Amino acid sequence: MATQTLVLPETLTSNGNAFDLSGETFGELRDANGLLGSAGALRERFAEDGYLLLRNYLDTEKVLAARRELIGRLDDIGLIDGTKPFMDAVFSGDTSGISATDRQQFARDLRSGPAVKEVCFTGRVMEFFAQFFGDEVLHLDYIWVRNVRRGAATGCHFDWVYMGRGTRNLMTAWIPQGDVPLSDGPLAILHGSHKWHELQQTYGAIDVDRDKDKNPYGGGWLTKNPIQPQERYGGKWLTTEFAPGDLLVFGMFTLHCAIDNESPQNRIRLSTDTRYQLASEPADERWIGDDPFGHGMM
Ligand SMILES: O=C(O)CCC(=O)C(=O)O
């Protein structure tokens, strides 16, 4: 039985909008470690919850190597405060190196490091999806590296609006590349949202590239305000404090957002998100290849 261990602060926000932290509307993600080894039980839980959380599942050393690699790249352009422990990834406050750097090239450098690729595309993650899908797995090649400084957060969205040109049976792996305590802006999942068919047929039917300029959401996010979908449809926002080795998996129609990074130490939140499917099913070509362009190009 999952127990509630999360100690909540007075307020938590996403893009400045406060969550309702009362017990019926906010809680903690439950882990699915006890179901490992039974694909049927994992699929059943996923169908029920719209996500699976596996604690301490990935090779922690490899995750820490990926973290080191990412921080090294941020440090190369002056974003890391050298007076603080390197692995804390404390923001230097100096963004002059970013403006001088080609942002797209820098994002490419972040996602193409060997240690990050190893965590996302080999070993435990692939083993998990092989078990979950029960057949040969294809990973999309794009690694979305999030290096989120204080004050920033991802708005509420379905991943499908960005990568909906292949199978609907596509899964996201959100991997904390290091500790992500509540203060540093972890991901939150709106429990129950994967069953909201009306939202799938409205907002969920947009394609951010095809419907560029003419979708009512002005981009890929449903809203910046996590309360809004809850007021309309219900559901419970769930999050947790993540540690290196944790793996969070969810589907294309599970609404999620990030909590604002309010790190008192000014830590940069580091995570990756990547996608997996059955090799036999159609894949969204925008996310495949040596240097996939992702969305926003066609
Ligand atoms: O980490 C984030 O801020 C957003 C991640 C996300 O949207 C995803 O994993 O699909």
The ligand as an SDF file (V2000), in Angstrom:
LIG
                    3D

 10  9  0  0  0  0  0  0  0  0999 V2000
   10.5920   18.4220  -17.4960 O   0  0  0  0  0  0  0  0  0  0  0  0
    9.7960   19.2580  -17.8850 C   0  0  0  0  0  0  0  0  0  0  0  0
    9.7770   20.4240  -17.4790 O   0  0  0  0  0  0  0  0  0  0  0  0
    8.7720   18.8920  -18.9150 C   0  0  0  0  0  0  0  0  0  0  0  0
    8.8370   17.4600  -19.3240 C   0  0  0  0  0  0  0  0  0  0  0  0
    7.7600   17.0770  -20.2650 C   0  0  0  0  0  0  0  0  0  0  0  0
    6.9300   17.8480  -20.6530 O   0  0  0  0  0  0  0  0  0  0  0  0
    7.7120   15.7000  -20.7190 C   0  0  0  0  0  0  0  0  0  0  0  0
    8.4530   14.8550  -20.1870 O   0  0  0  0  0  0  0  0  0  0  0  0
    6.9180   15.4060  -21.6220 O   0  0  0  0  0  0  0  0  0  0  0  0
  1  2  2  0
  2  3  1  0
  2  4  1  0
  4  5  1  0
  5  6  1  0
  6  7  2  0
  6  8  1  0
  8  9  2  0
  8 10  1  0
M  END
$$$$
